[in-house]
Amino acid sequence: MKIPKKEVVKFVVKKVLHRRTADSLLELTALVNDELKGVDSAYTISEGRLRVIVASMREVGIRIDTKKGGKPRKCPACAGGLKKVYGKNLKGRRMLVHLKCPRCGYRGHDGRWMPRQYGFWLGKAKD
């Protein structure tokens, strides 16, 4: 088992997503691992490392569906910092509306903080 360099992974991700979209992180990992085997039969990559690398790629669009769970300290998708967005309720008290990650586009709200499913595609830059 060999760990491929980040540049190799980025190239392979672009190649895979140029052909099709991936509707889950598991699917993207399988597609990328299959393609990496063509480069070097010993190459393999984990879901976690692939998720972090893809989150740093501006040319890849990511959709993150969330589910109920504990409020994270770091972005659960890319391990980056989270920005807290506050609003006021009817009594004028400040309350947390949602958390968002400027790096990967993760957005959690209404107690739905944990990623449930990812979607990946090529060609749309992130905000």
C-alpha positions as CSV (number, residue, x, y, z in Angstrom):
1,M,0.0,0.0,0.0
2,K,1.4,3.3,-1.1
3,I,0.0,6.8,-0.3
4,P,-0.2,9.0,-3.4
5,K,0.9,12.6,-3.4
6,K,-1.8,15.3,-3.2
7,E,-1.1,16.5,-6.8
8,V,-1.6,12.9,-8.1
9,V,-4.9,12.7,-6.2
10,K,-6.1,16.1,-7.5
11,F,-5.3,15.0,-11.1
12,V,-7.2,11.7,-10.7
13,V,-10.2,13.4,-9.0
14,K,-10.5,15.9,-12.0
15,K,-10.2,13.0,-14.4
16,V,-12.9,11.0,-12.7
17,L,-15.3,13.9,-12.2
18,H,-14.8,15.0,-15.8
19,R,-16.5,11.7,-16.8
20,R,-19.3,11.6,-14.2
21,T,-20.5,13.0,-10.9
22,A,-20.3,11.1,-7.6
23,D,-23.4,11.0,-5.3
24,S,-21.5,9.9,-2.2
25,L,-18.1,10.0,-0.6
26,L,-18.0,6.2,-0.8
27,E,-18.6,6.2,-4.5
28,L,-16.0,8.9,-5.2
29,T,-13.4,7.0,-3.1
30,A,-14.1,3.8,-5.1
31,L,-13.8,5.6,-8.4
32,V,-10.6,7.4,-7.4
33,N,-9.0,4.2,-6.0
34,D,-9.9,2.4,-9.3
35,E,-8.2,5.2,-11.3
36,L,-5.2,5.3,-8.9
37,K,-4.6,1.6,-9.5
38,G,-4.0,2.4,-13.2
39,V,-1.3,4.8,-12.1
40,D,0.4,2.5,-9.6
41,S,-1.2,-0.7,-8.4
42,A,0.0,-0.1,-4.8
43,Y,-1.7,3.3,-4.6
44,T,-4.8,3.7,-2.3
45,I,-6.5,6.6,-0.5
46,S,-8.8,6.7,2.5
47,E,-12.2,8.5,2.5
48,G,-11.1,11.0,5.1
49,R,-7.9,12.1,3.2
50,L,-9.8,12.2,-0.1
51,R,-12.6,14.4,1.4
52,V,-10.0,16.9,2.8
53,I,-8.1,17.1,-0.6
54,V,-11.3,17.5,-2.6
55,A,-12.6,20.2,-0.2
56,S,-9.5,22.3,-1.0
57,M,-10.1,22.1,-4.8
58,R,-11.9,25.2,-6.0
59,E,-12.9,23.6,-9.3
60,V,-14.9,20.8,-7.6
61,G,-18.4,21.5,-6.4
62,I,-19.5,19.8,-3.2
63,R,-23.0,19.3,-1.8
64,I,-23.2,18.3,1.8
65,D,-26.5,17.1,3.2
66,T,-26.7,17.1,7.0
67,K,-28.4,15.2,9.8
68,K,-29.1,15.7,13.5
69,G,-26.0,15.5,15.7
70,G,-23.7,17.4,18.1
71,K,-22.5,20.8,17.2
72,P,-18.9,20.5,15.8
73,R,-15.9,22.6,16.8
74,K,-14.2,22.2,13.4
75,C,-15.7,21.6,10.0
76,P,-16.8,18.0,9.8
77,A,-16.1,17.9,6.1
78,C,-12.6,19.5,5.7
79,A,-11.5,20.1,9.3
80,G,-11.3,23.9,8.7
81,G,-12.6,26.6,10.9
82,L,-16.3,27.3,11.1
83,K,-18.0,30.7,11.0
84,K,-20.9,31.2,13.4
85,V,-23.8,33.2,12.0
86,Y,-26.2,34.7,14.5
87,G,-29.6,36.2,14.3
88,K,-32.1,37.6,16.9
89,N,-35.3,35.9,18.1
90,L,-38.6,37.7,18.8
91,K,-37.4,38.6,22.3
92,G,-34.3,40.3,20.8
93,R,-31.9,37.6,22.1
94,R,-29.0,36.6,20.0
95,M,-29.1,33.0,18.8
96,L,-27.0,30.8,16.5
97,V,-28.7,30.5,13.1
98,H,-26.1,28.3,11.3
99,L,-22.5,27.4,11.0
100,K,-20.7,27.6,7.7
101,C,-17.2,26.8,6.4
102,P,-15.6,29.3,4.1
103,R,-13.2,26.6,2.8
104,C,-15.5,23.9,1.6
105,G,-19.0,25.2,1.7
106,Y,-20.4,23.1,4.6
107,R,-23.4,24.6,6.2
108,G,-25.2,23.3,9.3
109,H,-28.4,24.6,10.8
110,D,-31.4,23.8,13.0
111,G,-29.5,21.2,15.0
112,R,-28.5,19.4,11.8
113,W,-24.8,19.6,12.1
114,M,-23.3,16.3,11.0
115,P,-22.7,15.4,7.3
116,R,-25.0,12.7,6.1
117,Q,-24.3,12.5,2.4
118,Y,-22.0,14.2,-0.1
119,G,-22.3,15.0,-3.8
120,F,-19.3,15.9,-6.0
121,W,-19.1,17.4,-9.5
122,L,-16.6,19.2,-11.6
123,G,-17.0,22.6,-13.2
124,K,-18.6,24.8,-10.6
125,A,-16.4,27.0,-8.5
126,K,-17.3,27.4,-4.8
127,D,-18.5,30.7,-3.4
